Amino acid sequence: MKKILVIGYVWPEPNSSAAGSRMLQLLEIFQKQGYQVSYASPAADSEHMIDLQSLDIIKVSIELNNCSFDEYVKKLNPDIVLFDRFMMEEQFSWRVDKQCPSALKLLETVDLHCLRYARHQAVKHNKDANMSDNLNYINDIAIREVASILRCDLSLMISEIEVEILTNIYHVNESLLLYLPFMYDSLDEVETVKKWPTFESRKHFVTIGNFRHEPNWDSVLYLKNKVWPLTREKLKDAELHIYGSYLPKKAQQLHNEKQGFFIKGWADNAIETISQYRICLSPLRFGAGMKGKLADAMLSGTPSITTTIGAESMQGDIDWPGFIYDTAEELSDSAITLYGNKKLWLEKQKNGLRIINNVFNKEENKQKFLSKLFSVIESLDEVRNNNFTGMMLRHHTMKSAMYMSQWIEAKNKLTD
């Protein structure tokens, strides 16, 4: 039986983050291709982690800087190793190279962390994160992340913009990258609308997102201080309800019923929750990748209002299912307009269906992924020989990471 080992930065939490949902989509594809899936992580168990065993996935706890992993991976001898984010590739790829040199190394980037970091720094310095001239693309995270991409045989990119940045700015060979967006089952454009709550039955605004994710927290503060006061001034009875996992005390303190600003916390089912509201309001000022909350809004028939960065790489050539603006005034004005205009609201709702069925078409994207994956598997030696930079990085990283890890392991034994 073919085997794949996934080394996760965290245990998958599909109800907490887009990254968790995305990971389950990938695991399902491999299972349907006949792979035995093992999911290993050094992370502690979390409150909202999915029960992997119930999905017939082998759950394995591993340790950082411990040779026990070498014994484990050698015995497992996987055909493919999938690293969940570049940090796991840094920690474990040299061990995989040493014990299982013929295993294909696949990197799930989740989003381009160095891009998110550069945009965050721009916002911190009161600069427009949409402007390339304001971004410091050459940063420590970029050096680490791009090196990780080069060391792997194939990296999955959820955003077309990120593929462009990697090829044009960091000069990564495009053959090492695969643009693979979200993957959803197609929706019947008539029957699906009938099942959704109607315009009249919905009220208020909603936003949702893991509070540990910095772009989400910044968005909540931006709503509280800039966007919502302008909206509430015109829509006196409207409320904004904010959901998200890992609710911190600082977020709870923003709750203010007189202002119509409600901190709700955890939502058991994001799509069902969002479907009760008229508009998803998500003014993300920085970030990268694709935004799960906006995809969930489309899946629930809820038009959304977001920023250029929020909508980035999510619509193809289809009109956005709502509005895209980058100032508090424009975001608020569009929210007020859409909230009271049923005809416009229904038009925007249909755009979301079209994006799900075209940009995020599960069968088309799955076949594209499998075609590329099988091509790399069949010509793995050629792929590696054509990636000389990656070959050099693997050589030197194996030495530096190996000695550092062994030093930490020896140090830990002395202090135990």
HUBEL-V750701 format. One record per backbone hydrogen bond with DSSP energy under -1.0 kcal/mol. NH is the residue of the N-H (numbers start at 1). CO is the residue of the C=O. If there is no record, write none. Layout:
((NH & CO) (NH & CO))
This chain:
((4 & 36) (5 & 80) (6 & 38) (7 & 82) (8 & 40) (16 & 13) (17 & 13) (21 & 17) (22 & 18) (23 & 19) (24 & 20) (25 & 21) (26 & 22) (27 & 23) (28 & 24) (29 & 25) (30 & 26) (31 & 27) (32 & 28) (34 & 31) (35 & 30) (36 & 2) (38 & 4) (39 & 58) (40 & 6) (41 & 60) (50 & 12) (52 & 50) (55 & 52) (56 & 53) (57 & 52) (58 & 37) (60 & 39) (62 & 41) (69 & 66) (71 & 67) (72 & 68) (73 & 69) (74 & 70) (75 & 71) (76 & 72) (77 & 73) (79 & 3) (80 & 3) (81 & 104) (82 & 5) (83 & 106) (84 & 7) (85 & 83) (85 & 108) (88 & 85) (89 & 85) (90 & 86) (91 & 87) (92 & 88) (93 & 89) (96 & 92) (97 & 93) (98 & 94) (99 & 95) (100 & 96) (103 & 100) (104 & 79) (106 & 81) (107 & 154) (108 & 83) (109 & 156) (111 & 109) (113 & 111) (116 & 112) (117 & 113) (118 & 114) (119 & 115) (120 & 116) (121 & 117) (122 & 118) (123 & 119) (124 & 120) (125 & 121) (126 & 123) (127 & 122) (131 & 128) (134 & 131) (135 & 132) (137 & 135) (139 & 137) (143 & 139) (144 & 140) (145 & 141) (146 & 142) (147 & 143) (148 & 144) (149 & 145) (150 & 146) (151 & 147) (153 & 105) (154 & 105) (155 & 176) (156 & 107) (157 & 178) (163 & 159) (164 & 160) (165 & 161) (166 & 162) (167 & 163) (168 & 164) (169 & 165) (170 & 165) (172 & 166) (176 & 173) (177 & 174) (178 & 155) (180 & 157) (184 & 360) (192 & 188) (194 & 190) (195 & 191) (196 & 192) (203 & 276) (205 & 239) (206 & 279) (207 & 241) (209 & 243) (211 & 245) (213 & 210) (216 & 213) (217 & 213) (218 & 214) (219 & 215) (220 & 216) (221 & 217) (222 & 218) (223 & 219) (224 & 220) (225 & 221) (226 & 222) (227 & 222) (228 & 223) (231 & 227) (232 & 228) (233 & 229) (235 & 231) (238 & 235) (240 & 260) (241 & 205) (242 & 262) (243 & 207) (244 & 265) (252 & 248) (253 & 249) (254 & 251) (255 & 252) (256 & 261) (260 & 257) (261 & 256) (262 & 240) (264 & 242) (265 & 242) (273 & 269) (274 & 270) (275 & 271) (276 & 273) (277 & 274) (278 & 204) (279 & 204) (280 & 303) (281 & 206) (282 & 305) (284 & 282) (295 & 291) (296 & 292) (297 & 293) (298 & 294) (299 & 295) (300 & 296) (301 & 298) (302 & 297) (304 & 321) (305 & 280) (306 & 323) (311 & 307) (314 & 311) (318 & 315) (322 & 320) (323 & 304) (325 & 306) (331 & 327) (332 & 328) (333 & 329) (334 & 330) (335 & 331) (336 & 332) (337 & 333) (338 & 334) (339 & 335) (340 & 336) (345 & 341) (346 & 342) (347 & 343) (348 & 344) (349 & 345) (350 & 346) (351 & 347) (352 & 348) (353 & 349) (354 & 350) (355 & 351) (356 & 352) (357 & 353) (358 & 354) (359 & 355) (360 & 355) (362 & 184) (365 & 361) (366 & 362) (367 & 363) (368 & 364) (369 & 365) (370 & 366) (371 & 367) (372 & 368) (373 & 369) (374 & 370) (375 & 371) (376 & 372) (377 & 373) (378 & 374) (379 & 375) (380 & 377) (383 & 379) (384 & 380) (385 & 381) (386 & 382) (391 & 387) (392 & 388) (393 & 389) (394 & 390) (395 & 391) (396 & 392) (397 & 393) (398 & 394) (399 & 395) (400 & 396) (401 & 397) (402 & 398) (403 & 399) (404 & 400) (405 & 401) (406 & 402) (407 & 403) (408 & 404) (409 & 405) (410 & 406) (411 & 407) (412 & 408) (413 & 409) (414 & 410) (415 & 411) (416 & 412))
